[in-house]
């Protein structure tokens, strides 16, 4: 997995597993990975896109299936789990969101489950999918073992800043939408320039302060999720580099993620609800 035929080292191993599979259009047409190093902005992280879409469909189809088969009798284990999740998210929205939009509860459920499933990919050992991808791409086992693979596959979408910022910018767009819908354009702008100091000669200061605070919300939302999952993935990779996959330390760290993975999904969901509630309040 070393670049350009170099000997495999711990550094190159870590770098390989923290590199996304890329696709771009060059003068030669559709290109991948190394050919996209100078492609600039129009480079797609195809592993992030693929896993995000697949896991999004897993959520939609599985919950839809439960909803269609739901009965008033004794629920099955999966139906019971889904009902518990829906009730938990519904209670969280009811306790936190102070508006009357019917979109917030399904939005919160979607965010919680999607981010949770994206985070769950962190439990898959880093070498499994990467090795499988290399074999599917036609590389020999000897090439993979010697560290000369040129196929990348970063399996945890939430360790990609593009994904976490994409999620947070979606939340930001909803914040602006609800702010303008409920308060009107004038009311929305007034909260930016007339708060916290409702004095005309301090409007310029308010505008700077409130604009920074507004932009900080989606930025912090994205960086918090990215930072926690990236650090977790990096530790898994470090464990793999020193050959601890067969020792209890790997399983202890994986067990610790039983708390980290749902907690990060919950935090992202709750902050989304809080931000939307703040924008929905007409002062």
Secondary structure as the mmCIF struct_conf table of DSSP 4:
data_model
#
loop_
_struct_conf.conf_type_id
_struct_conf.id
_struct_conf.beg_label_comp_id
_struct_conf.beg_label_asym_id
_struct_conf.beg_label_seq_id
_struct_conf.end_label_comp_id
_struct_conf.end_label_asym_id
_struct_conf.end_label_seq_id
HELX_RH_3T_P HELX_RH_3T_P1 UNK A 3 UNK A 5
HELX_LH_PP_P HELX_LH_PP_P1 UNK A 6 UNK A 8
HELX_RH_AL_P HELX_RH_AL_P1 UNK A 10 UNK A 17
TURN_TY1_P TURN_TY1_P1 UNK A 18 UNK A 18
BEND BEND1 UNK A 19 UNK A 19
STRN STRN1 UNK A 22 UNK A 26
TURN_TY1_P TURN_TY1_P2 UNK A 27 UNK A 28
STRN STRN2 UNK A 29 UNK A 32
HELX_RH_3T_P HELX_RH_3T_P2 UNK A 33 UNK A 36
TURN_TY1_P TURN_TY1_P3 UNK A 37 UNK A 38
TURN_TY1_P TURN_TY1_P4 UNK A 40 UNK A 41
STRN STRN3 UNK A 43 UNK A 45
HELX_RH_AL_P HELX_RH_AL_P2 UNK A 46 UNK A 69
BEND BEND2 UNK A 72 UNK A 73
HELX_RH_AL_P HELX_RH_AL_P3 UNK A 77 UNK A 96
BEND BEND3 UNK A 99 UNK A 99
BEND BEND4 UNK A 102 UNK A 102
HELX_RH_AL_P HELX_RH_AL_P4 UNK A 103 UNK A 120
HELX_RH_3T_P HELX_RH_3T_P3 UNK A 121 UNK A 123
BEND BEND5 UNK A 124 UNK A 124
HELX_RH_AL_P HELX_RH_AL_P5 UNK A 126 UNK A 136
TURN_TY1_P TURN_TY1_P5 UNK A 137 UNK A 138
HELX_RH_AL_P HELX_RH_AL_P6 UNK A 141 UNK A 145
TURN_TY1_P TURN_TY1_P6 UNK A 146 UNK A 147
HELX_RH_3T_P HELX_RH_3T_P4 UNK A 157 UNK A 159
BEND BEND6 UNK A 160 UNK A 160
HELX_RH_AL_P HELX_RH_AL_P7 UNK A 161 UNK A 193
BEND BEND7 UNK A 194 UNK A 196
HELX_RH_3T_P HELX_RH_3T_P5 UNK A 200 UNK A 202
HELX_RH_AL_P HELX_RH_AL_P8 UNK A 203 UNK A 241
TURN_TY1_P TURN_TY1_P7 UNK A 242 UNK A 243
TURN_TY1_P TURN_TY1_P8 UNK A 245 UNK A 246
BEND BEND8 UNK A 247 UNK A 247
HELX_RH_AL_P HELX_RH_AL_P9 UNK A 248 UNK A 280
#
